[in-house]
């Protein structure tokens, strides 16, 4: 019987004398395990528009020093095309990393490969939030950036995200150029790498830290609208914060202190970096379970608000008291609507709302923010899922002056205001959510009460997200099959409501790049969207409805979810 491609790749790795002993030992441990070898070697770990993300381990379909080095060699070729060595300004790349297993090692490996190609690497001296890397690229005028992170994935994962000179994640046209270079790099022998001592001696490995931290903090706090109101209530305003064992602890606390908050209670069990995230099932602020310890602390200190940031601190979840005095988790869409209202109303009150302002959100984000923005005369621009597309538009408007960017967000708990970086920033969003809570407290309101006022004014928007995990080769095929089924057999009626429009973003509609996304809008304005995840082995299904009352919206949402998921699961 002919050997599979995976088996041949496995044997090539086994026979590669350049691989370190730990990798060789891991490879020996799976000898004869056909399924394990197939999963590790059936493909190269995919470099998408978000970079790499995968399980840590030996193999071409895993995150390890060799796949990271190969990706960095490809990136180095791209960087040298963008900014050739020997020019007036030498090429450089800023690198940050989070608290995950092997994050510092992968960051150093990336730096040494860049140095081997004559590119200066600016590496943070310890873990930092992802948005600070985006800021650092712009601040240092680097050619590109790298963040070693797998966001809120389980502990066995790590990842590698690439940023362009504007501080935004690479969009497809640029990511495809990097991918072409990666694919042209065959094996470790084609990777150019300097020893660490040589890289330092030649000025190609530079440590960065406090100076960038301070500049980042100033940029974040410059977005604050109401520091006086914060100080007026700060004496008895209590915040509970959990960094979920990640990179946000220092930066978030510094930002909150800088605008006047006195009582920030950090969940001690989750304060320090921990790559195993031992206190949570998943380090994801979208899930209530992640707030278990924070909720207990909040009841003890009578907190006004709870905030939690994910491991690389680009997403934040918030918990507030509802009308019954119980803590209730805000969805990403709810927090986004509150922040939209808080920012636009504040800018208008201060006479700082520009005539050409714009809100940017993704196609799977609630329309509530857009409706609020319209009431202030601010148009909304929709992009594909992924903050890189919001960042791309920010850079375009900075160049053309066509619009002034005011706020951008996505339903998956990512937010940005200000023009200092090009990625979602949980440091900023944590500050703004707490500031909004303090501002409305000074008016005798809670954030929950503000949300209810918004519902009464603009309609009760409710959203939901369902996802199905499908791993391995069979999982990829299953997800493709689901998308093909919905494309070839579109529904005419869902939840008893006729389908009004179908948008297939794979056709490159609405001026957007092609994407494997289907969106169905019903006659009553409700919609749902099917989208394979770009970073996880999942298919995601988004739902949104609007009614006059919470009961009406809840009924619509339940029926829509029931009908759609019955077909997806079938």
N, C-alpha and C positions, 0 to 999 in steps of 0.2 A: 504494500500500500504506500502511495506517495505521502511524504510528510506534508503537513499543513504549513502554510506561511508562518503561522504563529510558532510552530515547533522549530522551523528553520531559523527564525529570528532568535528564539530562545537559545538554540545551540550556538549561534553566532556570538551572543552575549557571554555564554559560558566559556567560549574559547578566546575571548578578548582579554589579553594579558594586561591591558591598561586599566581594567576595572578594579576598584579597591576591594580589599578582602571582605569587608562587611557585605558588599553587594554580591560577591561570589558566594558567600555563605548562604545568603538568602536565596540565591538561584539554586544552589544545591538542595535546599530544603524543600523545593517544590518539584524536584525531578520525578517524572512519572505521573504527575498530577495533570492530566490532559486538560481538564476544565479550567484549572487555575492558570496554566500556561496559555491557554487560548485567550482568557480574559486579559492577561497582562500583555500579550504580544500580538493580538489580532489586528491592531492598528497602532499608529502613532497617536499619542495623546493630542487631541485636537486643539489647534490654535485657532480660536474663533476671534470675533471682534472684542471679546472680553479677555483675550489672552489664553492662558492654560488654567485648567482646574481639574484635579483628580485625586485619587487615593495615593497616599505616599507609599512607595515601595519600588522594588526593582522591576524593570520592564519598560517597553516602549509606550505602553498605555498607562503609565504611572508617573507621579511626581517624584523625581529624584535628581541628584546633582547632574546627571548626564542629560536628561531631557531639559532641565533648566539651562544647562550650558549650551545645548544645541539651539534652544530658543533664543538665547542671548547672542549667539554668533549670528543668527539671522537678523536680530535687531541691530547688531553692530553694523552690518552691511547697509541696512536701511538708514541708520544714523549718518554714516559716512556719505551716503547719497544726498541726504538733506543738508549736511554741513561738513564738507570735506576737511580732513586733517590738513594742517599747514596753512589754513586761511587766517584772516585777521582775528577771528574768534574761534578758538578750538572747540571741537564737539565735546559735549558732556551729557551725562545722564544722572539724574537724581534717583536715589533708591531708598525706599522705606519698607518696613516689615512689621507684622503684628506678633501676637503671642503664640502662634501655632508651632507644632512640632517642626523643627528644622527651618523655621523662617529665617533666623539669623544666618544659618549656613547657606541657604539658597541665595540670600541677599549678597553674601560675600562671594559666592561662586559667580554670580552675575557680574559683580564689580571686577573680578579678576579676568573674566573673559572680555569685558569691555576694555580693560587696561591692556590686554593682549592685542587689542585692535587699535591701540593708540587713542582711546577715548577716556576722558577723565570721568571717574565715578564719584559722585557725592553721596555718601552713605550715612544715614542717621545713626547716632551713637547708641540708640536703643529703640524699642518699639515706639511707633507714632501712628496717629490716626491717618487713614487714607487721604482725607481731604487736605491734610497738611502737606502730603507729597504733591498733590495737584498744585497747591500754593507754592511749594518750594521750586517746582519746575519753572514757574513764572518768575518767582523772586530771584532765582539764580540764573535766569535766562538760559536754562539748559535746553538741549536739543530734544530730549525725551525724558521719560520717567518710568520707573518700575515700582510696583508694590507687590510684595510677597504676602498673599492673604487668600483665604477661601471664604471670606465673609462669615456667614452664619452656618456654613456646612458643618457636618459632624467632625469630631476630633481627628479622624483618620485622613481627612482631606487637607490639601494645601493648594495654592494657586499662584498665578503670576500674571499681573495685569500691566498693560503697557499704555503709556501716556505720550501724547505728542507735545510739541513745543508750546502749544497754547495752554497746556495743563489739563486737557481733556483726554479721556480714553480714546484710543484710536478708533475711528469709524471705518467701515468696511473697505473703502478704497485704499487706505493706508495699511490696514491690517493685512490685506491681501498681498501687499508688497513685502511685508515682513514674512508672511507665510511662505512666499515664493523663495525667499532666501533661506528660510529654515529647511524647506524641502530639498534645497540644493546642498545642504550640509549633511554629508553621509558619514555618520559615525564620529566618535570622539577624536579621531585623528585629524579631522578638519576644523576642530575648534582651537582657536588661538587663545592662549591663557598665560598670564604672567604669575609668577610667585608673589605672594603677598608683600614680602619685604621689598621686592623689586618695584612693585606697583606704588608703594609708599615713597620709596626713594626717588622715583621718577615723577612724583606729583600727580600720579594717575589714580590714586586712591586717597580720597579726602574725607575726613569725618566731619559731619555737620551736627548742629544741635541747638544750643541756647539762642544764638542770634536769629535763627530761622523761627524758633519757637516764639520769641518775643514779637517778631514782625507778624507772624500768623495771628497771635492773640490780638494785636492791635487792629488787624484787618477784620477779625470776627466781631470784636466789641464795637467797631465803628458802625455796624449795622443797627445797633441798639436804638430804639425809638423813645423809650420812656424810663431812663435811669433814675430820674427824680421820683417817679411813682414807686419804683422798686424800693428805693431807700425809705420812702414814707411808710411802707408796710413791713420792711424787712425784719424789724425787731421780733415780730411774732409770726413770721412766714417761714414754714418748715418744708424743705424739699428732701425727698429720699431719692438717692441715685445708685444705680448698679451698673458698673461697666461690664458685667458678665464675663469677668476674667480677661478682658481684652485691653485694647490700646487707649481707651478714652479717659481713664481715671484722672490723670494729671491735667489734661487739656480742658476737659469739661469743668472740673472744679475751679481751675484758674479763671475761666471765662465767667462763671457764675459769680465768683468773688469780685471780679473786676467791675461788674455793673452793680454791685452793692448787696448781694445776698449774703446773709450772715450765718444761716443755719442750713447747711447741706449735710445730710446724714448718709454716709456711704455704707452700703451693705458689706460688712467686714468679710463675710465668707466668700464674697465675689469680687473683692477689691483688687487682689493681686493677680498678675498674669498666671494663667494655668492652661496649658495646651490641651489638657484632658477635659476642661470645662466640667469638673467633677460634681458641681452642685446643681446642674441642670441636665435635662434630657437633650435639649438643643439650645445653643446660645443665641436664640432668635427672639428679639423683642416683639415680633409679631404674635408670639404665642403666650397665653396667660401663664402657663407653667413656669416660664422664665422669671416671672415676677413673684413667685411664691414667697421667697425670703424678703423681698422688698415690701410686699404687702403686710407681712407680719411686723416689720420695722415701722412702716407708715402708721399702723394703728397705735403703736407704742408712742410715737412722737407727735401724733396728730398732724400728719403731713398734708399740705394743700395739694401737692402733686408728686407723682412718682415718675421718674424717667429712667429708661434703660437703653444703653447703646450696645450694638453688636460688636464682635471681636475687633473689627478694624475701624469701628466708630464712624461709619458713614451712614448708618441708619439708627433712628431713635424711635422708641415707643413711649407713649405717655399714658398714665393712669390718673383719673381725677374722681372726685366725689360726685355722685349723682344726686338726684332730688331726694333720695331716701337716706343720704349720708353714707352710702356704701361706695367702695371704690370700683370704678368701671374703666376698662381699657378702651382707649380711643383707637379706632382703626386708622390706618394711614390716610384714608380719604377724609375722615373727620378731622384729624390734626391738620391736614392740608387745607381744608376749608376754613378752619379757625385761623390759621396763619395767614391765609389769603386775605381774610377780612381784617385781621389785626394790622397787617402791613399796609394795605391800601387805605383803610380808614385813617390810620395814623399819619400816613404821608399826606393825605388830603387835609386833615386837620392842621397839619404843620405847614401847609402851602407848598409841599415838596413833591406832589404827584405830577410827574412830567406828562406833557401832552402826547408823547409818543411811547408811553410805557407799554409793556407787554408781559403777559403771563404765559409760561410755557409748561405744558404737561404732556403726559403720554396718552396714547390712544386707549389704554386700559384703565385709565384713571377716571374717577367720577366727574360728571359734568357740573357738579355743584360749585367747584371753584371757578369755573368759566362763567357761570351765571352770576356769581358774586362779583367777579371782575367786570363783567359787562355793566353792572349797576353803577360802577365807578368810571365807566367810559373806557375801560381797559380791554383790548382784544386778547383772545387766547389763541395760541398756536399749539397744535398737536404734533407730537413726534412719535416715532416707534418706541417700543419699550427699551429702556436702557438710558441711563443718564448721559451717556456719551452723546446722544443726539440732542439733548438739551444744551450740553456744553458746546456742541458744534454751532448751534444757532446763536448762542451767546457771543461766540467769537465772530460770527458773521456780522452780528449787529454792532459789535464793538468796532469792526472795520468799516461798515457802511454808514453807521449812524441812523439806520432806518428805524430802529426802535431802541428804547432804553429798557434793559432787562430789569424786572422788578422782583420776580419770584418764579421759581421752577420747582416742580415736585412730581413724584410718582407715587402710586398707591402703596408701593412696597416700602413705605416709611423713609423715603429719601427726599430731602428738601435743601434748597439753596436760595439765599437772597444775597445781594451784593455781587461785585464783579471781581473778587479777589482770587477765586479759583474756578475750576470747571468740573467739579464733581459734587455730588450730594455731601452735605457736611452735618454730621450729628453733633459736633461741638456747637456750631451756630444754632442748629434747630433746638438743641437742648436749652440753650440760652434764651431763644425767642419764646419757646413754649412756657418756660418759667416766668419770663418777663411778662408775657401776655396774662398769665394767671395772676401775677402780682398787680398788674395794671387794672385788671377787671375787679380784683379784690378791693382796690382803692375806690372803686365805684359801687362796691357792695354786691358784686356778682362773682359767681364761680365760672370756670371754663365750661362746665356742663350747662349752666344756665345760658351762657352765650350761644352754645351750640343749639339749644332748643329755640332760642330767638331766631337764629339763622334758618332753622327748619320752618318756623312759622312764616318767615319772610320769603324764603326762596323755594320752599317745598322740602318734603322729607325724603332725602336721598338715602338709600340703603344699598350697600354693596356686599359681595361675598366672593371668596376665592376657593375653588376646589382644585386639588392636584392629585395626580396619580403617579407614583414612582414605578418606573419600568427599567430595570437595570440590564446591562449586557447587550449582546448582539440581538437577542430576541426582543428586548425592551425597545431598542431603536426601531425595529421592524413593526412592533405593535403601535408605537406612537405614529409612525408614518402611515400605518393602516387606518388609524382613527381619522387623521387629517384627510386622507384620500376619500374615505367614506363620506365625510361631511361635504367635501367638495363635489363629489359626483352625485350625491343624493341630498341636496339642500332641503331643509324642512320648509313647508309652507305656513304651518301654524305651530307655535310653541306656547305651552301653558294656556291654551285657549285663545291666544292673541295672534293675529296674522303677522308674518314676517314682512316688514316693509322694505328693508334694504339689506343687501349682502355685500360686504367689502372683503375682497380677497387681496391681501397686501402682497401676496406672491406675484401679483401682476404689476407691482410698482406704481400703485395709485396715489393720488393726492400729493404728488411731488416727492414721495418718500422712496427710499431704496427698497428693493424687493425684500420681503420677509415672509416667513412661513406662519402667517397669522390670518385667521378668519374671524370676522366680526359681523354679527347679525343684530340688526336693530328692528324692534317690533313696532307695531302701529301706535302703541301707547307711549313710545319713547324709551321703554325698557330695552336693554341690550345684553348680549353675552358674547364672549370672545374666547376662541380656542387658540392656544399658543404653546408649542413645545419650548421648554426652557432652554436657554442658550448655555447654561452653566451647570445644570443638574440633569440626571436621567428622569425627567418628569414631563408630563403634559399638564398645563395649567388651564383652568377654565374660569374666566372672570364673569361676574354678574353685576348688573346695576339696574335699579328701579327707582321711580319717584312717585310719591303719592301725597295726598293732602294731609294724611295722618300717619302715625307710626304703624297703626294696625293695618291700614290699607297697604302700605309699603311692605310690611312683613309678609302679608298674605301673597302679594305679587311675587316677592322674592322666593318664598318657599315653593310656590308652584313652578316657577322658572327653573330653579335648581333641580327639582324633582324630575321634570321632563328631560332636561338636557343631560343630566348625569345618568339617567336610566339608559339613554342611548350610548353615551360614552363608555359606560361599564359593560354594556351589552356587546 
